[in-house]
């Protein structure tokens, strides 16, 4: 997966915005204002996604490309190396999982607003 494929996939999800809140290189994807994915746009070697803590540990044990989230809460975030052997479809599943975790934690008001978006 390259940065453009990653970006387009994240943006294809309902209610997603992209920002550069930290610096000119750190691209952040949010759903309803909450972060679900982060990547360096100049050096796209990895990306960070949220993950259920139990699943996060399993993925780290199973895949060398998955490590505790770099500069993130290591319990809830994974860093995924994009230059490994993980198929794009699996990377997309992990992005979906991150998005779904964030949506599940949204307020009732924000979830209703999200569901009303086209």
Rosetta blueprint (number, residue, H / E / L):
1 X L
2 X L
3 X H
4 X H
5 X H
6 X H
7 X H
8 X H
9 X H
10 X H
11 X H
12 X L
13 X L
14 X L
15 X L
16 X E
17 X E
18 X E
19 X E
20 X L
21 X L
22 X L
23 X L
24 X L
25 X L
26 X E
27 X E
28 X E
29 X E
30 X E
31 X E
32 X L
33 X L
34 X E
35 X E
36 X E
37 X E
38 X E
39 X E
40 X E
41 X L
42 X L
43 X L
44 X L
45 X L
46 X E
47 X E
48 X E
49 X E
50 X E
51 X L
52 X L
53 X H
54 X H
55 X H
56 X H
57 X H
58 X H
59 X H
60 X H
61 X H
62 X H
63 X L
64 X L
65 X L
66 X E
67 X E
68 X E
69 X L
70 X L
71 X L
72 X L
73 X L
74 X L
75 X L
76 X L
77 X E
78 X E
79 X E
80 X E
81 X E
82 X L
83 X L
84 X L
85 X L
86 X L
87 X L
88 X H
89 X H
90 X H
91 X H
92 X H
93 X H
94 X H
95 X H
96 X H
97 X H
98 X H
99 X H
100 X H
101 X H
102 X H
103 X H
104 X H
105 X H
106 X L
107 X L
108 X H
109 X H
110 X H
111 X H
112 X H
113 X H
114 X H
115 X H
116 X H
117 X L
118 X L
